[in-house]
Amino acid sequence: MAKTRKRPAEQMYEQLFPTRARRKKYPGLQAYLSQGGSIFPLVENGIPGLVKDYQMSREDAQAFLRQASSMAIYVRRRFIEHTLTGGQQEKPGKR
């Protein structure tokens, strides 16, 4: 049976909480990410939203949000670049 690739947000969650016990602390967040949930609403809601919605500790919410914010910025920048260039990006070394 072929192994399915995990989405980047889910990979980030597993790297941030590397042990099984740590991952099981926040089953709601893990389920949300594994079902394809977007990081953008999580970033927008900030630490208070993660604490309220997923019962995260403030420290874990802050660590998660730091990584999720970086990912969100990267994705938004790529989207804007793609929109502005129409998907035509110059290859390095080619002119």
FENWO-V55400 format. One record per helix or strand of 2 or more residues. SS is the DSSP state (H for helix, E for strand). FROM is the first residue (numbers start at 1). LEN is the number of residues. Records with the same first field share a line. If there is no record, write none. Layout:
SS->FROM-LEN + FROM-LEN
This chain:
H->8-9 + 20-15 + 39-16 + 58-28
